[in-house]
Amino acid sequence: LKADAEVAAAGLQVISDHTKAIISFALCGFANLSSIAILIGGLGGMAPNRRQDIAQLGLRAVAAGTLSNLMSATIAGVFLAL
């Protein structure tokens, strides 16, 4: 609270608790680029001749995971606004 008061006194905009909650949901997902490497390493060991296919699907999986994280943040924002 003291830090927020200092930021406000400096003329900067303070992020609301509602916004902090939505950002937390959006950033705490598992859609990151390192998961592609984990996917290729794990599944690539079981099917080494399909690594190229796994890598291409890995990018799509990260995109789908990102959209899922953003949808969770949107739903949380709706419920927190009630």
HTML snippet that shows the backbone in 3Dmol.js (N, CA, C, O; Angstrom):
<script src="https://3Dmol.org/build/3Dmol-min.js"></script>
<div id="view" style="width:600px;height:400px;position:relative"></div>
<script>
const pdb = `
ATOM      1  N   LEU A   1       0.818  -1.195   0.000  1.00  0.00           N
ATOM      2  CA  LEU A   1       0.000   0.000   0.000  1.00  0.00           C
ATOM      3  C   LEU A   1       0.857   1.251   0.000  1.00  0.00           C
ATOM      4  O   LEU A   1       0.532   2.232  -0.669  1.00  0.00           O
ATOM      5  N   LYS A   2       1.951   1.220   0.750  1.00  0.00           N
ATOM      6  CA  LYS A   2       2.821   2.388   0.795  1.00  0.00           C
ATOM      7  C   LYS A   2       3.457   2.631  -0.574  1.00  0.00           C
ATOM      8  O   LYS A   2       3.592   3.774  -1.012  1.00  0.00           O
ATOM      9  N   ALA A   3       3.843   1.547  -1.240  1.00  0.00           N
ATOM     10  CA  ALA A   3       4.442   1.687  -2.569  1.00  0.00           C
ATOM     11  C   ALA A   3       3.435   2.255  -3.560  1.00  0.00           C
ATOM     12  O   ALA A   3       3.796   3.076  -4.403  1.00  0.00           O
ATOM     13  N   ASP A   4       2.161   1.822  -3.470  1.00  0.00           N
ATOM     14  CA  ASP A   4       1.128   2.360  -4.355  1.00  0.00           C
ATOM     15  C   ASP A   4       0.923   3.847  -4.123  1.00  0.00           C
ATOM     16  O   ASP A   4       0.708   4.601  -5.072  1.00  0.00           O
ATOM     17  N   ALA A   5       0.988   4.273  -2.868  1.00  0.00           N
ATOM     18  CA  ALA A   5       0.827   5.694  -2.557  1.00  0.00           C
ATOM     19  C   ALA A   5       1.987   6.504  -3.122  1.00  0.00           C
ATOM     20  O   ALA A   5       1.795   7.616  -3.613  1.00  0.00           O
ATOM     21  N   GLU A   6       3.191   5.943  -3.052  1.00  0.00           N
ATOM     22  CA  GLU A   6       4.353   6.649  -3.599  1.00  0.00           C
ATOM     23  C   GLU A   6       4.261   6.759  -5.118  1.00  0.00           C
ATOM     24  O   GLU A   6       4.617   7.790  -5.689  1.00  0.00           O
ATOM     25  N   VAL A   7       3.792   5.715  -5.764  1.00  0.00           N
ATOM     26  CA  VAL A   7       3.631   5.734  -7.221  1.00  0.00           C
ATOM     27  C   VAL A   7       2.577   6.756  -7.607  1.00  0.00           C
ATOM     28  O   VAL A   7       2.763   7.516  -8.557  1.00  0.00           O
ATOM     29  N   ALA A   8       1.472   6.777  -6.875  1.00  0.00           N
ATOM     30  CA  ALA A   8       0.405   7.735  -7.172  1.00  0.00           C
ATOM     31  C   ALA A   8       0.888   9.160  -6.954  1.00  0.00           C
ATOM     32  O   ALA A   8       0.526  10.062  -7.710  1.00  0.00           O
ATOM     33  N   ALA A   9       1.702   9.369  -5.926  1.00  0.00           N
ATOM     34  CA  ALA A   9       2.225  10.706  -5.658  1.00  0.00           C
ATOM     35  C   ALA A   9       3.175  11.158  -6.763  1.00  0.00           C
ATOM     36  O   ALA A   9       3.302  12.355  -7.021  1.00  0.00           O
ATOM     37  N   ALA A  10       3.834  10.217  -7.409  1.00  0.00           N
ATOM     38  CA  ALA A  10       4.752  10.559  -8.491  1.00  0.00           C
ATOM     39  C   ALA A  10       4.016  10.845  -9.793  1.00  0.00           C
ATOM     40  O   ALA A  10       4.638  11.221 -10.787  1.00  0.00           O
ATOM     41  N   GLY A  11       2.697  10.671  -9.798  1.00  0.00           N
ATOM     42  CA  GLY A  11       1.915  10.959 -10.992  1.00  0.00           C
ATOM     43  C   GLY A  11       1.750   9.767 -11.915  1.00  0.00           C
ATOM     44  O   GLY A  11       1.229   9.912 -13.020  1.00  0.00           O
ATOM     45  N   LEU A  12       2.181   8.600 -11.485  1.00  0.00           N
ATOM     46  CA  LEU A  12       2.035   7.400 -12.295  1.00  0.00           C
ATOM     47  C   LEU A  12       0.714   6.717 -11.968  1.00  0.00           C
ATOM     48  O   LEU A  12       0.150   6.923 -10.893  1.00  0.00           O
ATOM     49  N   GLN A  13       0.228   5.913 -12.888  1.00  0.00           N
ATOM     50  CA  GLN A  13      -1.044   5.242 -12.694  1.00  0.00           C
ATOM     51  C   GLN A  13      -0.839   3.966 -11.882  1.00  0.00           C
ATOM     52  O   GLN A  13       0.090   3.200 -12.138  1.00  0.00           O
ATOM     53  N   VAL A  14      -1.708   3.747 -10.909  1.00  0.00           N
ATOM     54  CA  VAL A  14      -1.656   2.557 -10.071  1.00  0.00           C
ATOM     55  C   VAL A  14      -2.575   1.498 -10.676  1.00  0.00           C
ATOM     56  O   VAL A  14      -3.692   1.801 -11.097  1.00  0.00           O
ATOM     57  N   ILE A  15      -2.100   0.263 -10.717  1.00  0.00           N
ATOM     58  CA  ILE A  15      -2.905  -0.834 -11.254  1.00  0.00           C
ATOM     59  C   ILE A  15      -3.878  -1.291 -10.177  1.00  0.00           C
ATOM     60  O   ILE A  15      -3.488  -1.496  -9.028  1.00  0.00           O
ATOM     61  N   SER A  16      -5.132  -1.449 -10.546  1.00  0.00           N
ATOM     62  CA  SER A  16      -6.153  -1.854  -9.577  1.00  0.00           C
ATOM     63  C   SER A  16      -5.996  -3.333  -9.216  1.00  0.00           C
ATOM     64  O   SER A  16      -5.331  -4.091  -9.921  1.00  0.00           O
ATOM     65  N   ASP A  17      -6.620  -3.725  -8.106  1.00  0.00           N
ATOM     66  CA  ASP A  17      -6.579  -5.124  -7.680  1.00  0.00           C
ATOM     67  C   ASP A  17      -7.254  -6.029  -8.707  1.00  0.00           C
ATOM     68  O   ASP A  17      -6.825  -7.163  -8.919  1.00  0.00           O
ATOM     69  N   HIS A  18      -8.302  -5.529  -9.337  1.00  0.00           N
ATOM     70  CA  HIS A  18      -9.009  -6.287 -10.375  1.00  0.00           C
ATOM     71  C   HIS A  18      -8.067  -6.580 -11.537  1.00  0.00           C
ATOM     72  O   HIS A  18      -8.027  -7.704 -12.038  1.00  0.00           O
ATOM     73  N   THR A  19      -7.318  -5.583 -11.963  1.00  0.00           N
ATOM     74  CA  THR A  19      -6.373  -5.756 -13.063  1.00  0.00           C
ATOM     75  C   THR A  19      -5.250  -6.706 -12.673  1.00  0.00           C
ATOM     76  O   THR A  19      -4.820  -7.524 -13.485  1.00  0.00           O
ATOM     77  N   LYS A  20      -4.771  -6.605 -11.437  1.00  0.00           N
ATOM     78  CA  LYS A  20      -3.719  -7.511 -10.965  1.00  0.00           C
ATOM     79  C   LYS A  20      -4.193  -8.959 -10.988  1.00  0.00           C
ATOM     80  O   LYS A  20      -3.426  -9.854 -11.343  1.00  0.00           O
ATOM     81  N   ALA A  21      -5.438  -9.198 -10.616  1.00  0.00           N
ATOM     82  CA  ALA A  21      -5.977 -10.560 -10.625  1.00  0.00           C
ATOM     83  C   ALA A  21      -6.065 -11.101 -12.048  1.00  0.00           C
ATOM     84  O   ALA A  21      -5.716 -12.256 -12.297  1.00  0.00           O
ATOM     85  N   ILE A  22      -6.527 -10.278 -12.978  1.00  0.00           N
ATOM     86  CA  ILE A  22      -6.640 -10.716 -14.373  1.00  0.00           C
ATOM     87  C   ILE A  22      -5.256 -10.999 -14.957  1.00  0.00           C
ATOM     88  O   ILE A  22      -5.072 -11.992 -15.660  1.00  0.00           O
ATOM     89  N   ILE A  23      -4.297 -10.141 -14.674  1.00  0.00           N
ATOM     90  CA  ILE A  23      -2.932 -10.345 -15.171  1.00  0.00           C
ATOM     91  C   ILE A  23      -2.341 -11.625 -14.591  1.00  0.00           C
ATOM     92  O   ILE A  23      -1.634 -12.353 -15.288  1.00  0.00           O
ATOM     93  N   SER A  24      -2.626 -11.903 -13.318  1.00  0.00           N
ATOM     94  CA  SER A  24      -2.121 -13.131 -12.697  1.00  0.00           C
ATOM     95  C   SER A  24      -2.646 -14.367 -13.409  1.00  0.00           C
ATOM     96  O   SER A  24      -1.889 -15.303 -13.668  1.00  0.00           O
ATOM     97  N   PHE A  25      -3.928 -14.379 -13.727  1.00  0.00           N
ATOM     98  CA  PHE A  25      -4.491 -15.514 -14.460  1.00  0.00           C
ATOM     99  C   PHE A  25      -3.855 -15.633 -15.841  1.00  0.00           C
ATOM    100  O   PHE A  25      -3.556 -16.740 -16.290  1.00  0.00           O
ATOM    101  N   ALA A  26      -3.649 -14.522 -16.507  1.00  0.00           N
ATOM    102  CA  ALA A  26      -3.116 -14.555 -17.869  1.00  0.00           C
ATOM    103  C   ALA A  26      -1.662 -15.027 -17.909  1.00  0.00           C
ATOM    104  O   ALA A  26      -1.253 -15.691 -18.861  1.00  0.00           O
ATOM    105  N   LEU A  27      -0.884 -14.692 -16.887  1.00  0.00           N
ATOM    106  CA  LEU A  27       0.543 -15.008 -16.913  1.00  0.00           C
ATOM    107  C   LEU A  27       0.908 -16.335 -16.256  1.00  0.00           C
ATOM    108  O   LEU A  27       2.025 -16.819 -16.435  1.00  0.00           O
ATOM    109  N   CYS A  28       0.002 -16.922 -15.510  1.00  0.00           N
ATOM    110  CA  CYS A  28       0.324 -18.142 -14.753  1.00  0.00           C
ATOM    111  C   CYS A  28      -0.068 -19.418 -15.478  1.00  0.00           C
ATOM    112  O   CYS A  28      -0.361 -20.424 -14.834  1.00  0.00           O
ATOM    113  N   GLY A  29      -0.078 -19.397 -16.769  1.00  0.00           N
ATOM    114  CA  GLY A  29      -0.412 -20.596 -17.524  1.00  0.00           C
ATOM    115  C   GLY A  29       0.835 -21.375 -17.898  1.00  0.00           C
ATOM    116  O   GLY A  29       1.952 -20.986 -17.558  1.00  0.00           O
ATOM    117  N   PHE A  30       0.634 -22.472 -18.595  1.00  0.00           N
ATOM    118  CA  PHE A  30       1.739 -23.339 -18.977  1.00  0.00           C
ATOM    119  C   PHE A  30       2.104 -23.194 -20.447  1.00  0.00           C
ATOM    120  O   PHE A  30       2.813 -24.044 -20.985  1.00  0.00           O
ATOM    121  N   ALA A  31       1.646 -22.158 -21.098  1.00  0.00           N
ATOM    122  CA  ALA A  31       1.949 -21.961 -22.516  1.00  0.00           C
ATOM    123  C   ALA A  31       3.238 -21.152 -22.639  1.00  0.00           C
ATOM    124  O   ALA A  31       3.210 -19.921 -22.661  1.00  0.00           O
ATOM    125  N   ASN A  32       4.358 -21.851 -22.718  1.00  0.00           N
ATOM    126  CA  ASN A  32       5.634 -21.173 -22.912  1.00  0.00           C
ATOM    127  C   ASN A  32       6.470 -21.960 -23.916  1.00  0.00           C
ATOM    128  O   ASN A  32       6.180 -23.120 -24.208  1.00  0.00           O
ATOM    129  N   LEU A  33       7.483 -21.332 -24.425  1.00  0.00           N
ATOM    130  CA  LEU A  33       8.266 -21.956 -25.491  1.00  0.00           C
ATOM    131  C   LEU A  33       9.090 -23.134 -25.000  1.00  0.00           C
ATOM    132  O   LEU A  33       9.426 -24.017 -25.788  1.00  0.00           O
ATOM    133  N   SER A  34       9.424 -23.167 -23.714  1.00  0.00           N
ATOM    134  CA  SER A  34      10.188 -24.310 -23.214  1.00  0.00           C
ATOM    135  C   SER A  34       9.360 -25.589 -23.240  1.00  0.00           C
ATOM    136  O   SER A  34       9.919 -26.685 -23.277  1.00  0.00           O
ATOM    137  N   SER A  35       8.042 -25.463 -23.219  1.00  0.00           N
ATOM    138  CA  SER A  35       7.206 -26.667 -23.276  1.00  0.00           C
ATOM    139  C   SER A  35       7.322 -27.362 -24.631  1.00  0.00           C
ATOM    140  O   SER A  35       7.091 -28.568 -24.720  1.00  0.00           O
ATOM    141  N   ILE A  36       7.672 -26.630 -25.681  1.00  0.00           N
ATOM    142  CA  ILE A  36       7.892 -27.269 -26.988  1.00  0.00           C
ATOM    143  C   ILE A  36       9.103 -28.192 -26.904  1.00  0.00           C
ATOM    144  O   ILE A  36       9.071 -29.310 -27.418  1.00  0.00           O
ATOM    145  N   ALA A  37      10.169 -27.726 -26.255  1.00  0.00           N
ATOM    146  CA  ALA A  37      11.370 -28.554 -26.115  1.00  0.00           C
ATOM    147  C   ALA A  37      11.084 -29.791 -25.271  1.00  0.00           C
ATOM    148  O   ALA A  37      11.576 -30.878 -25.573  1.00  0.00           O
ATOM    149  N   ILE A  38      10.295 -29.631 -24.221  1.00  0.00           N
ATOM    150  CA  ILE A  38       9.927 -30.777 -23.386  1.00  0.00           C
ATOM    151  C   ILE A  38       9.106 -31.770 -24.202  1.00  0.00           C
ATOM    152  O   ILE A  38       9.303 -32.980 -24.100  1.00  0.00           O
ATOM    153  N   LEU A  39       8.192 -31.257 -25.005  1.00  0.00           N
ATOM    154  CA  LEU A  39       7.351 -32.106 -25.846  1.00  0.00           C
ATOM    155  C   LEU A  39       8.190 -32.866 -26.871  1.00  0.00           C
ATOM    156  O   LEU A  39       8.006 -34.069 -27.056  1.00  0.00           O
ATOM    157  N   ILE A  40       9.106 -32.171 -27.533  1.00  0.00           N
ATOM    158  CA  ILE A  40       9.956 -32.818 -28.540  1.00  0.00           C
ATOM    159  C   ILE A  40      10.863 -33.851 -27.882  1.00  0.00           C
ATOM    160  O   ILE A  40      11.056 -34.943 -28.416  1.00  0.00           O
ATOM    161  N   GLY A  41      11.420 -33.504 -26.722  1.00  0.00           N
ATOM    162  CA  GLY A  41      12.305 -34.445 -26.035  1.00  0.00           C
ATOM    163  C   GLY A  41      11.578 -35.684 -25.552  1.00  0.00           C
ATOM    164  O   GLY A  41      12.076 -36.799 -25.708  1.00  0.00           O
ATOM    165  N   GLY A  42      10.405 -35.498 -24.966  1.00  0.00           N
ATOM    166  CA  GLY A  42       9.654 -36.633 -24.432  1.00  0.00           C
ATOM    167  C   GLY A  42       9.055 -37.509 -25.510  1.00  0.00           C
ATOM    168  O   GLY A  42       9.278 -38.719 -25.531  1.00  0.00           O
ATOM    169  N   LEU A  43       8.299 -36.906 -26.399  1.00  0.00           N
ATOM    170  CA  LEU A  43       7.646 -37.685 -27.455  1.00  0.00           C
ATOM    171  C   LEU A  43       8.615 -38.063 -28.570  1.00  0.00           C
ATOM    172  O   LEU A  43       8.447 -39.090 -29.227  1.00  0.00           O
ATOM    173  N   GLY A  44       9.630 -37.224 -28.778  1.00  0.00           N
ATOM    174  CA  GLY A  44      10.615 -37.534 -29.817  1.00  0.00           C
ATOM    175  C   GLY A  44      11.416 -38.781 -29.501  1.00  0.00           C
ATOM    176  O   GLY A  44      11.864 -39.480 -30.410  1.00  0.00           O
ATOM    177  N   GLY A  45      11.599 -39.067 -28.216  1.00  0.00           N
ATOM    178  CA  GLY A  45      12.289 -40.296 -27.829  1.00  0.00           C
ATOM    179  C   GLY A  45      11.461 -41.532 -28.123  1.00  0.00           C
ATOM    180  O   GLY A  45      12.007 -42.594 -28.424  1.00  0.00           O
ATOM    181  N   MET A  46      10.145 -41.397 -28.037  1.00  0.00           N
ATOM    182  CA  MET A  46       9.270 -42.542 -28.312  1.00  0.00           C
ATOM    183  C   MET A  46       9.038 -42.743 -29.804  1.00  0.00           C
ATOM    184  O   MET A  46       8.849 -43.871 -30.258  1.00  0.00           O
ATOM    185  N   ALA A  47       9.052 -41.657 -30.564  1.00  0.00           N
ATOM    186  CA  ALA A  47       8.833 -41.741 -32.014  1.00  0.00           C
ATOM    187  C   ALA A  47       9.832 -40.824 -32.715  1.00  0.00           C
ATOM    188  O   ALA A  47       9.466 -39.736 -33.162  1.00  0.00           O
ATOM    189  N   PRO A  48      11.098 -41.255 -32.816  1.00  0.00           N
ATOM    190  CA  PRO A  48      12.132 -40.374 -33.380  1.00  0.00           C
ATOM    191  C   PRO A  48      11.896 -39.972 -34.833  1.00  0.00           C
ATOM    192  O   PRO A  48      12.350 -38.910 -35.261  1.00  0.00           O
ATOM    193  N   ASN A  49      11.197 -40.801 -35.590  1.00  0.00           N
ATOM    194  CA  ASN A  49      10.956 -40.457 -36.994  1.00  0.00           C
ATOM    195  C   ASN A  49       9.825 -39.446 -37.158  1.00  0.00           C
ATOM    196  O   ASN A  49       9.569 -39.005 -38.278  1.00  0.00           O
ATOM    197  N   ARG A  50       9.147 -39.067 -36.090  1.00  0.00           N
ATOM    198  CA  ARG A  50       8.029 -38.106 -36.160  1.00  0.00           C
ATOM    199  C   ARG A  50       8.364 -36.781 -35.477  1.00  0.00           C
ATOM    200  O   ARG A  50       7.460 -35.998 -35.184  1.00  0.00           O
ATOM    201  N   ARG A  51       9.646 -36.516 -35.217  1.00  0.00           N
ATOM    202  CA  ARG A  51      10.025 -35.289 -34.500  1.00  0.00           C
ATOM    203  C   ARG A  51       9.595 -34.025 -35.228  1.00  0.00           C
ATOM    204  O   ARG A  51       9.177 -33.059 -34.589  1.00  0.00           O
ATOM    205  N   GLN A  52       9.690 -34.015 -36.529  1.00  0.00           N
ATOM    206  CA  GLN A  52       9.291 -32.836 -37.301  1.00  0.00           C
ATOM    207  C   GLN A  52       7.805 -32.554 -37.115  1.00  0.00           C
ATOM    208  O   GLN A  52       7.404 -31.404 -36.937  1.00  0.00           O
ATOM    209  N   ASP A  53       6.994 -33.600 -37.155  1.00  0.00           N
ATOM    210  CA  ASP A  53       5.551 -33.428 -36.942  1.00  0.00           C
ATOM    211  C   ASP A  53       5.262 -32.935 -35.528  1.00  0.00           C
ATOM    212  O   ASP A  53       4.409 -32.071 -35.322  1.00  0.00           O
ATOM    213  N   ILE A  54       5.980 -33.491 -34.561  1.00  0.00           N
ATOM    214  CA  ILE A  54       5.782 -33.085 -33.164  1.00  0.00           C
ATOM    215  C   ILE A  54       6.158 -31.620 -32.986  1.00  0.00           C
ATOM    216  O   ILE A  54       5.470 -30.888 -32.275  1.00  0.00           O
ATOM    217  N   ALA A  55       7.241 -31.185 -33.622  1.00  0.00           N
ATOM    218  CA  ALA A  55       7.665 -29.790 -33.507  1.00  0.00           C
ATOM    219  C   ALA A  55       6.630 -28.846 -34.110  1.00  0.00           C
ATOM    220  O   ALA A  55       6.338 -27.798 -33.535  1.00  0.00           O
ATOM    221  N   GLN A  56       6.077 -29.207 -35.257  1.00  0.00           N
ATOM    222  CA  GLN A  56       5.057 -28.355 -35.876  1.00  0.00           C
ATOM    223  C   GLN A  56       3.801 -28.285 -35.020  1.00  0.00           C
ATOM    224  O   GLN A  56       3.209 -27.215 -34.874  1.00  0.00           O
ATOM    225  N   LEU A  57       3.394 -29.403 -34.460  1.00  0.00           N
ATOM    226  CA  LEU A  57       2.218 -29.404 -33.594  1.00  0.00           C
ATOM    227  C   LEU A  57       2.506 -28.716 -32.262  1.00  0.00           C
ATOM    228  O   LEU A  57       1.595 -28.197 -31.616  1.00  0.00           O
ATOM    229  N   GLY A  58       3.773 -28.713 -31.855  1.00  0.00           N
ATOM    230  CA  GLY A  58       4.139 -28.036 -30.613  1.00  0.00           C
ATOM    231  C   GLY A  58       3.861 -26.546 -30.674  1.00  0.00           C
ATOM    232  O   GLY A  58       3.389 -25.965 -29.697  1.00  0.00           O
ATOM    233  N   LEU A  59       4.144 -25.921 -31.802  1.00  0.00           N
ATOM    234  CA  LEU A  59       3.852 -24.493 -31.954  1.00  0.00           C
ATOM    235  C   LEU A  59       2.356 -24.229 -31.888  1.00  0.00           C
ATOM    236  O   LEU A  59       1.913 -23.245 -31.296  1.00  0.00           O
ATOM    237  N   ARG A  60       1.588 -25.110 -32.496  1.00  0.00           N
ATOM    238  CA  ARG A  60       0.127 -24.964 -32.424  1.00  0.00           C
ATOM    239  C   ARG A  60      -0.367 -25.179 -30.997  1.00  0.00           C
ATOM    240  O   ARG A  60      -1.300 -24.512 -30.549  1.00  0.00           O
ATOM    241  N   ALA A  61       0.260 -26.107 -30.290  1.00  0.00           N
ATOM    242  CA  ALA A  61      -0.139 -26.368 -28.903  1.00  0.00           C
ATOM    243  C   ALA A  61       0.145 -25.159 -28.015  1.00  0.00           C
ATOM    244  O   ALA A  61      -0.654 -24.837 -27.136  1.00  0.00           O
ATOM    245  N   VAL A  62       1.270 -24.492 -28.235  1.00  0.00           N
ATOM    246  CA  VAL A  62       1.573 -23.288 -27.456  1.00  0.00           C
ATOM    247  C   VAL A  62       0.578 -22.181 -27.777  1.00  0.00           C
ATOM    248  O   VAL A  62       0.145 -21.457 -26.881  1.00  0.00           O
ATOM    249  N   ALA A  63       0.214 -22.046 -29.042  1.00  0.00           N
ATOM    250  CA  ALA A  63      -0.788 -21.042 -29.413  1.00  0.00           C
ATOM    251  C   ALA A  63      -2.132 -21.354 -28.760  1.00  0.00           C
ATOM    252  O   ALA A  63      -2.799 -20.452 -28.254  1.00  0.00           O
ATOM    253  N   ALA A  64      -2.530 -22.620 -28.769  1.00  0.00           N
ATOM    254  CA  ALA A  64      -3.793 -23.007 -28.128  1.00  0.00           C
ATOM    255  C   ALA A  64      -3.726 -22.796 -26.621  1.00  0.00           C
ATOM    256  O   ALA A  64      -4.704 -22.358 -26.014  1.00  0.00           O
ATOM    257  N   GLY A  65      -2.593 -23.100 -26.015  1.00  0.00           N
ATOM    258  CA  GLY A  65      -2.428 -22.874 -24.577  1.00  0.00           C
ATOM    259  C   GLY A  65      -2.494 -21.405 -24.214  1.00  0.00           C
ATOM    260  O   GLY A  65      -3.065 -21.041 -23.185  1.00  0.00           O
ATOM    261  N   THR A  66      -1.912 -20.555 -25.055  1.00  0.00           N
ATOM    262  CA  THR A  66      -1.981 -19.112 -24.815  1.00  0.00           C
ATOM    263  C   THR A  66      -3.418 -18.618 -24.891  1.00  0.00           C
ATOM    264  O   THR A  66      -3.856 -17.843 -24.041  1.00  0.00           O
ATOM    265  N   LEU A  67      -4.149 -19.060 -25.898  1.00  0.00           N
ATOM    266  CA  LEU A  67      -5.561 -18.671 -26.005  1.00  0.00           C
ATOM    267  C   LEU A  67      -6.363 -19.171 -24.809  1.00  0.00           C
ATOM    268  O   LEU A  67      -7.258 -18.477 -24.326  1.00  0.00           O
ATOM    269  N   SER A  68      -6.048 -20.363 -24.335  1.00  0.00           N
ATOM    270  CA  SER A  68      -6.732 -20.909 -23.163  1.00  0.00           C
ATOM    271  C   SER A  68      -6.439 -20.073 -21.918  1.00  0.00           C
ATOM    272  O   SER A  68      -7.340 -19.808 -21.122  1.00  0.00           O
ATOM    273  N   ASN A  69      -5.187 -19.659 -21.747  1.00  0.00           N
ATOM    274  CA  ASN A  69      -4.830 -18.807 -20.605  1.00  0.00           C
ATOM    275  C   ASN A  69      -5.564 -17.477 -20.665  1.00  0.00           C
ATOM    276  O   ASN A  69      -6.062 -16.991 -19.650  1.00  0.00           O
ATOM    277  N   LEU A  70      -5.631 -16.892 -21.844  1.00  0.00           N
ATOM    278  CA  LEU A  70      -6.315 -15.608 -21.980  1.00  0.00           C
ATOM    279  C   LEU A  70      -7.810 -15.745 -21.745  1.00  0.00           C
ATOM    280  O   LEU A  70      -8.436 -14.837 -21.197  1.00  0.00           O
ATOM    281  N   MET A  71      -8.394 -16.874 -22.154  1.00  0.00           N
ATOM    282  CA  MET A  71      -9.810 -17.113 -21.891  1.00  0.00           C
ATOM    283  C   MET A  71     -10.060 -17.274 -20.395  1.00  0.00           C
ATOM    284  O   MET A  71     -11.064 -16.784 -19.878  1.00  0.00           O
ATOM    285  N   SER A  72      -9.163 -17.951 -19.702  1.00  0.00           N
ATOM    286  CA  SER A  72      -9.298 -18.083 -18.244  1.00  0.00           C
ATOM    287  C   SER A  72      -9.239 -16.721 -17.572  1.00  0.00           C
ATOM    288  O   SER A  72     -10.004 -16.447 -16.647  1.00  0.00           O
ATOM    289  N   ALA A  73      -8.332 -15.866 -18.035  1.00  0.00           N
ATOM    290  CA  ALA A  73      -8.235 -14.522 -17.471  1.00  0.00           C
ATOM    291  C   ALA A  73      -9.500 -13.720 -17.745  1.00  0.00           C
ATOM    292  O   ALA A  73      -9.948 -12.952 -16.893  1.00  0.00           O
ATOM    293  N   THR A  74     -10.075 -13.896 -18.924  1.00  0.00           N
ATOM    294  CA  THR A  74     -11.313 -13.196 -19.262  1.00  0.00           C
ATOM    295  C   THR A  74     -12.459 -13.642 -18.364  1.00  0.00           C
ATOM    296  O   THR A  74     -13.211 -12.813 -17.850  1.00  0.00           O
ATOM    297  N   ILE A  75     -12.590 -14.941 -18.177  1.00  0.00           N
ATOM    298  CA  ILE A  75     -13.653 -15.465 -17.319  1.00  0.00           C
ATOM    299  C   ILE A  75     -13.448 -15.009 -15.878  1.00  0.00           C
ATOM    300  O   ILE A  75     -14.408 -14.647 -15.198  1.00  0.00           O
ATOM    301  N   ALA A  76     -12.204 -15.024 -15.413  1.00  0.00           N
ATOM    302  CA  ALA A  76     -11.926 -14.543 -14.055  1.00  0.00           C
ATOM    303  C   ALA A  76     -12.288 -13.069 -13.921  1.00  0.00           C
ATOM    304  O   ALA A  76     -12.830 -12.652 -12.898  1.00  0.00           O
ATOM    305  N   GLY A  77     -11.991 -12.283 -14.945  1.00  0.00           N
ATOM    306  CA  GLY A  77     -12.343 -10.865 -14.913  1.00  0.00           C
ATOM    307  C   GLY A  77     -13.836 -10.639 -14.828  1.00  0.00           C
ATOM    308  O   GLY A  77     -14.296  -9.728 -14.140  1.00  0.00           O
ATOM    309  N   VAL A  78     -14.594 -11.470 -15.529  1.00  0.00           N
ATOM    310  CA  VAL A  78     -16.059 -11.350 -15.475  1.00  0.00           C
ATOM    311  C   VAL A  78     -16.561 -11.673 -14.076  1.00  0.00           C
ATOM    312  O   VAL A  78     -17.385 -10.940 -13.527  1.00  0.00           O
ATOM    313  N   PHE A  79     -16.068 -12.773 -13.490  1.00  0.00           N
ATOM    314  CA  PHE A  79     -16.540 -13.161 -12.162  1.00  0.00           C
ATOM    315  C   PHE A  79     -16.069 -12.202 -11.073  1.00  0.00           C
ATOM    316  O   PHE A  79     -16.793 -11.961 -10.108  1.00  0.00           O
ATOM    317  N   LEU A  80     -14.870 -11.655 -11.217  1.00  0.00           N
ATOM    318  CA  LEU A  80     -14.377 -10.715 -10.212  1.00  0.00           C
ATOM    319  C   LEU A  80     -15.107  -9.378 -10.277  1.00  0.00           C
ATOM    320  O   LEU A  80     -15.140  -8.637  -9.294  1.00  0.00           O
ATOM    321  N   ALA A  81     -15.686  -9.073 -11.425  1.00  0.00           N
ATOM    322  CA  ALA A  81     -16.414  -7.808 -11.569  1.00  0.00           C
ATOM    323  C   ALA A  81     -17.796  -7.872 -10.929  1.00  0.00           C
ATOM    324  O   ALA A  81     -18.422  -6.834 -10.713  1.00  0.00           O
ATOM    325  N   LEU A  82     -18.280  -9.067 -10.624  1.00  0.00           N
ATOM    326  CA  LEU A  82     -19.613  -9.213 -10.023  1.00  0.00           C
ATOM    327  C   LEU A  82     -19.628  -8.815  -8.571  1.00  0.00           C
ATOM    328  O   LEU A  82     -20.672  -8.881  -7.923  1.00  0.00           O
TER     329      LEU A  82
END
`;
const viewer = $3Dmol.createViewer("view");
viewer.addModel(pdb, "pdb");
viewer.setStyle({}, {cartoon: {color: "spectrum"}});
viewer.zoomTo();
viewer.render();
</script>
